[in-house]
Amino acid sequence: MGGSIATKVAYKIETEMKDSVLKRAVLALFVIDVVEGTAMEALPFMEQIVHNRPNEFRNLVSVIKYGISSGQVRDKRSARVSMPSQVKEVEDQKSGGVKYVWRTELMATKPFWVEWFSGLT
């Protein structure tokens, strides 16, 4: 989903913010992502995928292992780079320790999924 959001933001900067500092800062955007048709076909399954994810992790090692075991990331090196930024550290109210939860509440973005992918190709 990130590629579609980045594309929409870059387009908005290009067309509506011509005199802004961002316009001069964003020279190009490369998106390696699925095509619109594939993304749209996958949307009916996204809700179940999101619901099947663990809500929290006890440490970053667990986050990385989940990324690999779920198929979200293919190898350990990629998982160590990409998975930690998807979670944030919060205080565990029960234990007083820390835990990691998803940074973005994906289900809250569901009303926008179709819009993000429509016209992407």
Number of C-alpha atoms within 10 A of each C-alpha: 12 9 17 23 15 15 17 15 12 19 13 13 18 17 10 11 14 12 10 11 10 13 16 12 8 11 9 7 11 8 11 7 12 15 13 17 13 11 20 16 10 11 15 10 9 16 13 10 11 13 11 10 11 11 10 17 18 14 14 18 14 13 23 22 16 18 21 18 12 12 9 12 18 12 14 14 11 13 19 18 10 14 21 20 11 12 17 14 17 13 11 13 9 7 8 9 10 15 18 21 19 19 12 11 10 14 12 8 9 13 9 9 18 13 14 20 23 13 11 16 9
